[in-house]
């Protein structure tokens, strides 16, 4: 394996041959490899197979993959951060666990039209509140738009990264959460 360090414009600054396993710890900003480490490391790097060439196109493809991974992480963080329901003026948590609970309650409501009791549900800003059947379904629809809108935003940005021809084009693409 070889570790290639490069600048934002793709200029290669260093190639470390026989680097072994490479690990980057985002929390400590430490880039470790067999034989050494960089701290704090704030640059760009690619780990290549020994037979891969160290050239602009190869490094650009690795840079694109890293950008897509970062966009995916930002999308997921945005979704999990929760959403605001303009219809009732409340914020809702939306962790994976919350999403399962929303889905389960929604399925119960749509499969049992006779269920009309208020649904007690926790909001981030006002604690547990009672929601009418219609209000809760409306909240679920907002939740779906929040999730689907951010996923589709990610897909658009991913396609832009994949079609980029330069480091500058890739670097110009930034995550912006979906707004309805």
N, CA and C atoms as a LAMMPS dump frame, in Angstrom:
ITEM: TIMESTEP
0
ITEM: NUMBER OF ATOMS
540
ITEM: BOX BOUNDS ff ff ff
-5.0000000000000000e+02 5.0000000000000000e+02
-5.0000000000000000e+02 5.0000000000000000e+02
-5.0000000000000000e+02 5.0000000000000000e+02
ITEM: ATOMS id mol type element x y z
1 1 1 N 0.846 -1.171 0
2 1 2 C 0 0 0
3 1 3 C 0.896 1.24 0
4 2 1 N 0.34 2.323 -0.555
5 2 2 C 1.068 3.586 -0.484
6 2 3 C 0.101 4.696 -0.095
7 3 1 N 0.616 5.609 0.679
8 3 2 C -0.141 6.742 1.183
9 3 3 C 0.267 7.968 0.381
10 4 1 N -0.737 8.617 -0.218
11 4 2 C -0.479 9.797 -1.029
12 4 3 C -1.125 10.992 -0.348
13 5 1 N -0.322 11.993 -0.038
14 5 2 C -0.817 13.238 0.546
15 5 3 C -0.902 14.267 -0.572
16 6 1 N -1.997 15.045 -0.583
17 6 2 C -2.161 16.014 -1.663
18 6 3 C -2.938 17.233 -1.188
19 7 1 N -2.769 18.328 -1.928
20 7 2 C -3.45 19.59 -1.617
21 7 3 C -4.842 19.599 -2.223
22 8 1 N -5.623 20.618 -1.869
23 8 2 C -6.994 20.749 -2.383
24 8 3 C -7.052 20.824 -3.903
25 9 1 N -5.992 21.335 -4.532
26 9 2 C -5.986 21.45 -5.988
27 9 3 C -5.471 20.187 -6.673
28 10 1 N -5.16 19.145 -5.876
29 10 2 C -4.696 17.88 -6.436
30 10 3 C -3.196 17.751 -6.506
31 11 1 N -2.47 18.798 -6.157
32 11 2 C -1.009 18.714 -6.189
33 11 3 C -0.532 17.719 -5.136
34 12 1 N 0.218 16.742 -5.571
35 12 2 C 0.73 15.706 -4.669
36 12 3 C 1.917 16.266 -3.901
37 13 1 N 1.868 16.139 -2.573
38 13 2 C 2.935 16.682 -1.733
39 13 3 C 3.872 15.597 -1.21
40 14 1 N 3.358 14.369 -1.087
41 14 2 C 4.208 13.302 -0.579
42 14 3 C 3.6 11.946 -0.913
43 15 1 N 4.461 10.976 -1.186
44 15 2 C 4.041 9.594 -1.398
45 15 3 C 4.856 8.739 -0.438
46 16 1 N 4.176 7.977 0.401
47 16 2 C 4.835 7.109 1.364
48 16 3 C 4.587 5.666 0.927
49 17 1 N 5.641 5.003 0.483
50 17 2 C 5.547 3.616 0.016
51 17 3 C 5.482 2.671 1.218
52 18 1 N 4.94 1.481 0.994
53 18 2 C 4.878 0.439 2.025
54 18 3 C 4.328 0.967 3.354
55 19 1 N 3.228 1.709 3.271
56 19 2 C 2.673 2.366 4.46
57 19 3 C 1.854 1.433 5.343
58 20 1 N 1.51 0.245 4.848
59 20 2 C 0.675 -0.662 5.627
60 20 3 C -0.73 -0.09 5.798
61 21 1 N -1.378 -0.486 6.87
62 21 2 C -2.728 -0.02 7.154
63 21 3 C -2.699 1.465 7.525
64 22 1 N -3.643 2.221 6.964
65 22 2 C -3.741 3.653 7.243
66 22 3 C -5.053 3.903 7.973
67 23 1 N -4.973 4.66 9.069
68 23 2 C -6.167 4.978 9.863
69 23 3 C -6.173 6.48 10.133
70 24 1 N -7.325 7.111 9.865
71 24 2 C -7.478 8.525 10.201
72 24 3 C -8.515 8.647 11.305
73 25 1 N -8.127 9.24 12.414
74 25 2 C -9.023 9.479 13.544
75 25 3 C -9.489 10.927 13.46
76 26 1 N -10.747 11.121 13.069
77 26 2 C -11.281 12.481 12.903
78 26 3 C -11.303 13.258 14.208
79 27 1 N -11.58 12.562 15.289
80 27 2 C -11.678 13.236 16.579
81 27 3 C -10.348 13.848 16.998
82 28 1 N -9.265 13.11 16.825
83 28 2 C -7.95 13.614 17.225
84 28 3 C -7.172 14.204 16.055
85 29 1 N -7.739 14.115 14.85
86 29 2 C -7.087 14.596 13.632
87 29 3 C -5.708 13.959 13.44
88 30 1 N -5.633 12.66 13.722
89 30 2 C -4.375 11.934 13.587
90 30 3 C -4.476 10.945 12.426
91 31 1 N -3.499 11.032 11.521
92 31 2 C -3.388 10.102 10.406
93 31 3 C -2.226 9.169 10.727
94 32 1 N -2.553 7.879 10.938
95 32 2 C -1.532 6.896 11.321
96 32 3 C -1.297 5.904 10.184
97 33 1 N -0.041 5.523 10.05
98 33 2 C 0.349 4.502 9.09
99 33 3 C 1.549 3.762 9.674
100 34 1 N 1.858 2.607 9.084
101 34 2 C 3.002 1.845 9.595
102 34 3 C 4.26 2.702 9.444
103 35 1 N 4.891 2.967 10.567
104 35 2 C 6.12 3.753 10.522
105 35 3 C 5.955 5.207 10.897
106 36 1 N 4.723 5.652 11.182
107 36 2 C 4.596 7.058 11.564
108 36 3 C 3.174 7.548 11.649
109 37 1 N 3.066 8.852 11.887
110 37 2 C 1.751 9.49 11.951
111 37 3 C 1.907 10.984 11.679
112 38 1 N 0.789 11.609 11.337
113 38 2 C 0.722 13.058 11.165
114 38 3 C -0.342 13.57 12.131
115 39 1 N 0.017 14.589 12.887
116 39 2 C -0.933 15.211 13.801
117 39 3 C -0.587 16.663 13.989
118 40 1 N -1.476 17.589 13.94
119 40 2 C -2.826 17.364 13.406
120 40 3 C -2.764 17.258 11.885
121 41 1 N -3.587 16.405 11.328
122 41 2 C -3.615 16.254 9.884
123 41 3 C -4.905 16.866 9.375
124 42 1 N -4.79 17.894 8.552
125 42 2 C -5.966 18.589 8.029
126 42 3 C -6.015 18.568 6.504
127 43 1 N -5.148 17.784 5.896
128 43 2 C -5.071 17.754 4.44
129 43 3 C -5.881 16.645 3.819
130 44 1 N -5.496 16.279 2.634
131 44 2 C -6.155 15.219 1.874
132 44 3 C -5.186 14.063 1.709
133 45 1 N -5.733 12.869 1.685
134 45 2 C -4.889 11.697 1.456
135 45 3 C -5.668 10.636 0.708
136 46 1 N -4.901 9.791 0.039
137 46 2 C -5.472 8.634 -0.64
138 46 3 C -4.574 7.443 -0.336
139 47 1 N -5.182 6.294 -0.154
140 47 2 C -4.425 5.066 0.051
141 47 3 C -4.581 4.241 -1.223
142 48 1 N -3.456 3.966 -1.858
143 48 2 C -3.463 3.258 -3.135
144 48 3 C -2.808 1.894 -3.002
145 49 1 N -3.205 0.994 -3.862
146 49 2 C -2.521 -0.292 -3.963
147 49 3 C -1.146 -0.032 -4.552
148 50 1 N -0.23 -0.932 -4.285
149 50 2 C 1.138 -0.761 -4.776
150 50 3 C 1.201 -0.619 -6.297
151 51 1 N 0.295 -1.314 -7.016
152 51 2 C 0.35 -1.271 -8.474
153 51 3 C -0.434 -0.106 -9.087
154 52 1 N -1.125 0.685 -8.257
155 52 2 C -1.852 1.846 -8.773
156 52 3 C -0.884 2.992 -9.035
157 53 1 N -1.135 3.689 -10.147
158 53 2 C -0.262 4.824 -10.464
159 53 3 C -0.688 6.052 -9.659
160 54 1 N 0.287 6.865 -9.339
161 54 2 C 0.04 8.103 -8.61
162 54 3 C -0.018 9.216 -9.645
163 55 1 N -1.235 9.474 -10.132
164 55 2 C -1.405 10.519 -11.137
165 55 3 C -2.681 11.305 -10.839
166 56 1 N -2.885 12.371 -11.584
167 56 2 C -4.006 13.285 -11.366
168 56 3 C -5.343 12.554 -11.358
169 57 1 N -5.588 11.731 -12.368
170 57 2 C -6.887 11.052 -12.501
171 57 3 C -7.142 10.093 -11.337
172 58 1 N -6.139 9.34 -10.94
173 58 2 C -6.3 8.39 -9.838
174 58 3 C -6.617 9.127 -8.541
175 59 1 N -5.871 10.188 -8.268
176 59 2 C -6.095 10.955 -7.045
177 59 3 C -7.445 11.666 -7.11
178 60 1 N -7.827 12.173 -8.277
179 60 2 C -9.141 12.814 -8.432
180 60 3 C -10.259 11.823 -8.12
181 61 1 N -10.148 10.59 -8.582
182 61 2 C -11.182 9.585 -8.302
183 61 3 C -11.276 9.297 -6.8
184 62 1 N -10.141 9.232 -6.125
185 62 2 C -10.16 9.042 -4.666
186 62 3 C -10.771 10.262 -3.973
187 63 1 N -10.45 11.444 -4.478
188 63 2 C -10.996 12.685 -3.914
189 63 3 C -12.522 12.722 -4.07
190 64 1 N -13.007 12.293 -5.209
191 64 2 C -14.455 12.23 -5.446
192 64 3 C -15.116 11.264 -4.46
193 65 1 N -14.5 10.1 -4.277
194 65 2 C -15.056 9.126 -3.337
195 65 3 C -15.119 9.716 -1.933
196 66 1 N -14.052 10.383 -1.508
197 66 2 C -14.05 11.017 -0.185
198 66 3 C -15.141 12.077 -0.072
199 67 1 N -15.322 12.877 -1.12
200 67 2 C -16.353 13.929 -1.101
201 67 3 C -17.737 13.292 -1.004
202 68 1 N -17.964 12.229 -1.754
203 68 2 C -19.26 11.546 -1.716
204 68 3 C -19.508 10.972 -0.322
205 69 1 N -18.483 10.391 0.286
206 69 2 C -18.623 9.873 1.653
207 69 3 C -18.984 10.992 2.628
208 70 1 N -18.339 12.148 2.49
209 70 2 C -18.627 13.288 3.382
210 70 3 C -20.047 13.815 3.169
211 71 1 N -20.486 13.864 1.921
212 71 2 C -21.857 14.302 1.635
213 71 3 C -22.868 13.322 2.221
214 72 1 N -22.577 12.035 2.108
215 72 2 C -23.462 11.011 2.667
216 72 3 C -23.567 11.167 4.187
217 73 1 N -22.424 11.384 4.842
218 73 2 C -22.426 11.588 6.3
219 73 3 C -23.222 12.832 6.676
220 74 1 N -23.047 13.91 5.92
221 74 2 C -23.779 15.146 6.21
222 74 3 C -25.277 14.954 6.013
223 75 1 N -25.652 14.21 4.99
224 75 2 C -27.062 13.912 4.743
225 75 3 C -27.651 13.132 5.913
226 76 1 N -26.936 12.101 6.318
227 76 2 C -27.417 11.281 7.432
228 76 3 C -27.539 12.103 8.719
229 77 1 N -26.543 12.93 8.992
230 77 2 C -26.599 13.78 10.188
231 77 3 C -27.792 14.719 10.14
232 78 1 N -28.059 15.269 8.954
233 78 2 C -29.194 16.183 8.792
234 78 3 C -30.508 15.46 9.061
235 79 1 N -30.65 14.282 8.507
236 79 2 C -31.881 13.513 8.707
237 79 3 C -32.054 13.171 10.181
238 80 1 N -31.007 12.663 10.804
239 80 2 C -31.095 12.22 12.199
240 80 3 C -31.258 13.38 13.181
241 81 1 N -30.92 14.594 12.743
242 81 2 C -31.029 15.766 13.626
243 81 3 C -32.484 16.144 13.917
244 82 1 N -33.403 15.621 13.134
245 82 2 C -34.807 15.911 13.381
246 82 3 C -35.363 16.938 12.417
247 83 1 N -36.624 17.301 12.639
248 83 2 C -37.306 18.191 11.703
249 83 3 C -38.318 19.066 12.434
250 84 1 N -38.707 20.13 11.759
251 84 2 C -39.706 21.065 12.262
252 84 3 C -40.977 20.862 11.455
253 85 1 N -42.08 20.753 12.153
254 85 2 C -43.374 20.612 11.487
255 85 3 C -44.077 21.967 11.524
256 86 1 N -44.105 22.617 10.392
257 86 2 C -44.707 23.948 10.315
258 86 3 C -46.205 23.909 10.633
259 87 1 N -46.87 22.804 10.314
260 87 2 C -48.315 22.7 10.52
261 87 3 C -48.704 22.858 11.989
262 88 1 N -47.856 22.353 12.912
263 88 2 C -48.207 22.487 14.33
264 88 3 C -47.159 23.252 15.135
265 89 1 N -46.074 23.662 14.489
266 89 2 C -45.077 24.499 15.144
267 89 3 C -44.159 23.784 16.12
268 90 1 N -43.949 22.477 15.923
269 90 2 C -43.098 21.729 16.854
270 90 3 C -41.944 21.025 16.144
271 91 1 N -40.88 20.791 16.925
272 91 2 C -39.704 20.06 16.465
273 91 3 C -39.8 18.615 16.943
274 92 1 N -39.345 17.694 16.074
275 92 2 C -39.392 16.272 16.391
276 92 3 C -38.016 15.649 16.204
277 93 1 N -37.662 14.768 17.126
278 93 2 C -36.435 13.999 16.975
279 93 3 C -36.649 12.968 15.873
280 94 1 N -35.541 12.538 15.232
281 94 2 C -35.699 11.616 14.11
282 94 3 C -34.538 10.634 14.011
283 95 1 N -34.109 10.118 15.163
284 95 2 C -33.08 9.076 15.163
285 95 3 C -33.641 7.844 14.447
286 96 1 N -32.806 6.862 14.217
287 96 2 C -33.274 5.625 13.583
288 96 3 C -34.391 4.998 14.424
289 97 1 N -34.235 5.056 15.738
290 97 2 C -35.251 4.528 16.649
291 97 3 C -36.561 5.319 16.508
292 98 1 N -36.452 6.63 16.447
293 98 2 C -37.645 7.475 16.27
294 98 3 C -38.343 7.159 14.953
295 99 1 N -37.556 6.937 13.912
296 99 2 C -38.141 6.63 12.609
297 99 3 C -38.941 5.325 12.664
298 100 1 N -38.42 4.337 13.372
299 100 2 C -39.158 3.075 13.514
300 100 3 C -40.475 3.309 14.266
301 101 1 N -40.417 4.132 15.303
302 101 2 C -41.638 4.413 16.067
303 101 3 C -42.661 5.178 15.235
304 102 1 N -42.201 6.155 14.456
305 102 2 C -43.112 6.889 13.567
306 102 3 C -43.771 5.919 12.589
307 103 1 N -42.973 5.057 11.995
308 103 2 C -43.485 4.106 11.005
309 103 3 C -44.521 3.177 11.633
310 104 1 N -44.2 2.65 12.806
311 104 2 C -45.129 1.738 13.471
312 104 3 C -46.454 2.433 13.777
313 105 1 N -46.403 3.634 14.332
314 105 2 C -47.636 4.352 14.675
315 105 3 C -48.421 4.709 13.417
316 106 1 N -47.718 5.134 12.375
317 106 2 C -48.37 5.483 11.121
318 106 3 C -49.082 4.259 10.531
319 107 1 N -48.399 3.119 10.53
320 107 2 C -49.014 1.897 9.997
321 107 3 C -50.258 1.498 10.789
322 108 1 N -50.19 1.66 12.095
323 108 2 C -51.379 1.374 12.919
324 108 3 C -52.543 2.279 12.528
325 109 1 N -52.256 3.537 12.309
326 109 2 C -53.325 4.485 11.969
327 109 3 C -53.924 4.207 10.591
328 110 1 N -53.079 3.962 9.593
329 110 2 C -53.627 3.762 8.248
330 110 3 C -54.292 2.4 8.093
331 111 1 N -53.884 1.426 8.911
332 111 2 C -54.511 0.103 8.8
333 111 3 C -55.743 -0.042 9.693
334 112 1 N -55.957 0.908 10.599
335 112 2 C -57.113 0.864 11.512
336 112 3 C -57.8 2.225 11.555
337 113 1 N -58.653 2.512 10.584
338 113 2 C -59.32 3.817 10.546
339 113 3 C -60.181 4.102 11.784
340 114 1 N -60.561 3.046 12.514
341 114 2 C -61.402 3.251 13.695
342 114 3 C -60.617 3.794 14.894
343 115 1 N -59.286 3.773 14.825
344 115 2 C -58.476 4.341 15.916
345 115 3 C -58.563 5.865 15.859
346 116 1 N -59.21 6.432 16.871
347 116 2 C -59.395 7.89 16.884
348 116 3 C -58.898 8.536 18.173
349 117 1 N -58.389 7.718 19.092
350 117 2 C -57.858 8.284 20.337
351 117 3 C -56.659 9.167 20.022
352 118 1 N -56.433 10.193 20.82
353 118 2 C -55.254 11.047 20.61
354 118 3 C -53.967 10.226 20.723
355 119 1 N -52.986 10.62 19.95
356 119 2 C -51.677 9.96 19.973
357 119 3 C -50.745 10.854 20.782
358 120 1 N -50.193 10.302 21.85
359 120 2 C -49.238 11.06 22.661
360 120 3 C -47.858 10.85 22.06
361 121 1 N -47.192 11.969 21.739
362 121 2 C -45.902 11.89 21.08
363 121 3 C -44.982 12.979 21.594
364 122 1 N -43.728 12.606 21.764
365 122 2 C -42.752 13.557 22.316
366 122 3 C -42.235 14.5 21.231
367 123 1 N -42.255 15.782 21.553
368 123 2 C -41.641 16.793 20.696
369 123 3 C -40.355 17.253 21.377
370 124 1 N -39.444 17.816 20.604
371 124 2 C -38.189 18.31 21.189
372 124 3 C -38.405 19.595 21.972
373 125 1 N -39.351 20.4 21.536
374 125 2 C -39.499 21.727 22.118
375 125 3 C -40.59 21.846 23.177
376 126 1 N -41.516 20.918 23.233
377 126 2 C -42.631 21.074 24.173
378 126 3 C -42.958 19.797 24.946
379 127 1 N -42.082 18.813 24.903
380 127 2 C -42.336 17.573 25.621
381 127 3 C -43.399 16.737 24.934
382 128 1 N -44.078 15.907 25.71
383 128 2 C -45.094 15.004 25.172
384 128 3 C -46.396 15.773 24.965
385 129 1 N -46.928 15.661 23.746
386 129 2 C -48.176 16.336 23.393
387 129 3 C -49.162 15.343 22.799
388 130 1 N -50.425 15.668 22.917
389 130 2 C -51.447 14.863 22.254
390 130 3 C -51.636 15.377 20.834
391 131 1 N -51.718 14.427 19.901
392 131 2 C -51.934 14.734 18.486
393 131 3 C -53.206 14.03 18.041
394 132 1 N -54.023 14.725 17.294
395 132 2 C -55.175 14.046 16.695
396 132 3 C -54.64 13.094 15.623
397 133 1 N -55.478 12.203 15.204
398 133 2 C -55.106 11.257 14.145
399 133 3 C -54.607 12.007 12.909
400 134 1 N -55.382 13.003 12.487
401 134 2 C -55.039 13.768 11.291
402 134 3 C -53.737 14.546 11.478
403 135 1 N -53.573 15.119 12.676
404 135 2 C -52.357 15.881 12.948
405 135 3 C -51.134 14.962 12.925
406 136 1 N -51.261 13.78 13.511
407 136 2 C -50.124 12.866 13.535
408 136 3 C -49.769 12.394 12.128
409 137 1 N -50.748 12.098 11.315
410 137 2 C -50.482 11.7 9.931
411 137 3 C -49.783 12.842 9.197
412 138 1 N -50.209 14.077 9.453
413 138 2 C -49.556 15.238 8.833
414 138 3 C -48.088 15.347 9.284
415 139 1 N -47.822 15.081 10.562
416 139 2 C -46.443 15.093 11.067
417 139 3 C -45.622 14.019 10.357
418 140 1 N -46.206 12.842 10.167
419 140 2 C -45.508 11.752 9.463
420 140 3 C -45.195 12.144 8.02
421 141 1 N -46.107 12.86 7.391
422 141 2 C -45.861 13.305 6.016
423 141 3 C -44.708 14.312 5.969
424 142 1 N -44.633 15.194 6.955
425 142 2 C -43.519 16.143 7.033
426 142 3 C -42.211 15.385 7.281
427 143 1 N -42.26 14.387 8.135
428 143 2 C -41.071 13.574 8.421
429 143 3 C -40.573 12.902 7.146
430 144 1 N -41.479 12.368 6.367
431 144 2 C -41.095 11.708 5.119
432 144 3 C -40.497 12.711 4.136
433 145 1 N -41.08 13.898 4.045
434 145 2 C -40.53 14.93 3.151
435 145 3 C -39.131 15.334 3.611
436 146 1 N -38.941 15.43 4.917
437 146 2 C -37.62 15.758 5.477
438 146 3 C -36.6 14.697 5.06
439 147 1 N -36.952 13.456 5.269
440 147 2 C -36.027 12.363 4.949
441 147 3 C -35.811 12.244 3.446
442 148 1 N -36.894 12.155 2.696
443 148 2 C -36.811 11.966 1.248
444 148 3 C -36.144 13.165 0.582
445 149 1 N -36.485 14.373 1.021
446 149 2 C -35.887 15.576 0.435
447 149 3 C -34.384 15.607 0.603
448 150 1 N -33.891 15.229 1.79
449 150 2 C -32.448 15.215 2.024
450 150 3 C -31.756 14.101 1.254
451 151 1 N -32.403 12.947 1.145
452 151 2 C -31.826 11.851 0.357
453 151 3 C -31.718 12.26 -1.109
454 152 1 N -32.763 12.861 -1.643
455 152 2 C -32.731 13.289 -3.044
456 152 3 C -31.702 14.395 -3.257
457 153 1 N -31.546 15.285 -2.277
458 153 2 C -30.51 16.32 -2.344
459 153 3 C -29.129 15.657 -2.41
460 154 1 N -28.908 14.645 -1.587
461 154 2 C -27.642 13.908 -1.613
462 154 3 C -27.41 13.289 -2.985
463 155 1 N -28.437 12.663 -3.557
464 155 2 C -28.287 12.034 -4.871
465 155 3 C -27.88 13.064 -5.929
466 156 1 N -28.493 14.25 -5.881
467 156 2 C -28.139 15.308 -6.83
468 156 3 C -26.672 15.711 -6.685
469 157 1 N -26.238 15.926 -5.441
470 157 2 C -24.858 16.338 -5.202
471 157 3 C -23.876 15.227 -5.565
472 158 1 N -24.25 13.982 -5.277
473 158 2 C -23.405 12.848 -5.64
474 158 3 C -23.194 12.809 -7.15
475 159 1 N -24.251 13.013 -7.923
476 159 2 C -24.15 13.015 -9.383
477 159 3 C -23.243 14.152 -9.86
478 160 1 N -23.328 15.306 -9.205
479 160 2 C -22.442 16.425 -9.567
480 160 3 C -20.986 16.069 -9.314
481 161 1 N -20.714 15.437 -8.172
482 161 2 C -19.343 15.035 -7.857
483 161 3 C -18.849 14.027 -8.893
484 162 1 N -19.678 13.041 -9.204
485 162 2 C -19.269 12.005 -10.153
486 162 3 C -18.971 12.574 -11.537
487 163 1 N -19.662 13.647 -11.909
488 163 2 C -19.443 14.225 -13.245
489 163 3 C -18.364 15.314 -13.247
490 164 1 N -17.837 15.662 -12.089
491 164 2 C -16.806 16.699 -12.007
492 164 3 C -15.519 16.233 -12.683
493 165 1 N -14.836 17.177 -13.316
494 165 2 C -13.598 16.864 -14.032
495 165 3 C -12.351 17.403 -13.348
496 166 1 N -12.531 18.241 -12.334
497 166 2 C -11.372 18.846 -11.665
498 166 3 C -11.572 18.837 -10.151
499 167 1 N -10.471 19.014 -9.446
500 167 2 C -10.537 19.133 -7.988
501 167 3 C -11.354 20.358 -7.601
502 168 1 N -11.198 21.441 -8.334
503 168 2 C -11.924 22.669 -8.031
504 168 3 C -13.433 22.452 -8.115
505 169 1 N -13.881 21.723 -9.13
506 169 2 C -15.314 21.426 -9.272
507 169 3 C -15.809 20.576 -8.103
508 170 1 N -15.022 19.58 -7.718
509 170 2 C -15.407 18.723 -6.585
510 170 3 C -15.467 19.553 -5.304
511 171 1 N -14.442 20.363 -5.071
512 171 2 C -14.372 21.156 -3.84
513 171 3 C -15.488 22.183 -3.735
514 172 1 N -16.022 22.627 -4.874
515 172 2 C -17.08 23.642 -4.868
516 172 3 C -18.428 23.069 -4.43
517 173 1 N -18.557 21.76 -4.429
518 173 2 C -19.83 21.122 -4.064
519 173 3 C -19.89 20.975 -2.55
520 174 1 N -20.894 21.586 -1.952
521 174 2 C -21.048 21.579 -0.498
522 174 3 C -22.448 21.102 -0.119
523 175 1 N -22.55 20.494 1.042
524 175 2 C -23.843 20.036 1.544
525 175 3 C -24.692 21.22 1.971
526 176 1 N -25.908 21.248 1.494
527 176 2 C -26.937 22.196 1.916
528 176 3 C -28.176 21.377 2.192
529 177 1 N -28.665 21.369 3.437
530 177 2 C -29.857 20.566 3.731
531 177 3 C -31.058 20.952 2.876
532 178 1 N -31.894 19.986 2.628
533 178 2 C -33.149 20.199 1.91
534 178 3 C -34.044 21.12 2.709
535 179 1 N -34.638 22.066 2.029
536 179 2 C -35.651 22.909 2.667
537 179 3 C -36.901 22.875 1.793
538 180 1 N -38.027 22.538 2.407
539 180 2 C -39.267 22.418 1.603
540 180 3 C -39.723 23.744 1.025
